[in-house]
Amino acid sequence: MSDTAVIPDDIPINTDDSPSVVLELIYQLKIKDVMCTKVITGKKTETLRDAQLIMRENYITGLPITDGPDLLGIVSLEDIIRALDKGYIDESVEAYMSKNVIVLQDDMPLSFAISYLNKYHYGRFPVLNKKKELIGIITSKDVIRTLLVEMNREVQRLEKMHQEGTNVPDIFSKMDFTIARLDFELAGRASTEIKKALKSRNIDPKVIRRIAIASYELEINQVVHSLGGSISCSIQPDKVIIEASDSGPGISDINLVMQEGWSTANDWIRSLGFGAGMGLPNTKRVSDEFYIDSTPEVGTKVRSVIYTNVKEDE
């Protein structure tokens, strides 16, 4: 993909030190909630000069080339500049467009788009639906604009809750979630709901962040690596217990999988910014108690315990 229009800076968001309200939004929102659905496209029969005119009139730096709903390639501003410089601006876009296009899917969490933008530094990414049809474009401006709007809504919601007074839920509660394999549309739902429940209690925000990391890592691990499973969260007076159980394929060598950087993720998963081999090590790192058991026949069970009746050091 040769759309080399570089965004000025990375989107300054990561899962370690970003505010919890921002993390909640990027795992809750989907790419389809943020993307621009008015997609300006070109045809493979058009020339690079035609593409230049379309890009100039619409103030864009990348033009998807399509055949109906199918994405064939993309022409970037750099492609246009090169064509002008070398004198083939009147030739067909089909011969010079980038056909190896990196794309996103509309049902992925917004965190995937942020990972893409920060990793590849392209100005925009085409968005496809489950039928592999082009339905949107997402840029860093789309992400930042949406987060600002949603954060403002969250602030208004919290202010309203403060004014009206909010009843604190029971001190003990249990939450259960079903996790489906490669279901990116719902990925992050469990960790988002767990964080919402914890924020209504008088728990140190740094402790909540540790619980959020553990629940998210275990949830994404099941989405990416398992055949499907479940996540449960037990909120008790002095601790939170997160249990993850899946139906396979199991881990043949637990010691190996607990090594940082070791992963069985394929290239596609890695291209999304996942599969770095840090999921289980990160979960163990933030846990006060950690247990894992796995067999190829039964699947994997993980238990993370984090105590909530202590204040975290600065």
Secondary structure, 3 states (H helix, E strand, C coil): CCCCCCCCCCCCCCCCCCCHHHHHHHHHCEHHHHCECCCCCEECCCEHHHHHHHHHHHCCCEEEEEECCEEEEEEEHHHHHHHHHHCCCCCEHHHCCECCCCCEECCCEHHHHHHHHHHHCCCEEEEECCCCEEEEEEEHHHHHHHHHHHHHHHHHHHHHHHHHCCCCCCCCEEEEEEECCCCCCCCCHHHHHHHHHHHCCCCCHHHHHHHHHHHHHHHHHHHHHCCCEEEEEEECCCEEEEEEEECCCCCCCHHHHCCCCCCCCCHHHHHCCCCCCCHHHHHHHHCCEEEEEEECCCEEEEEEEEECCCCCCC
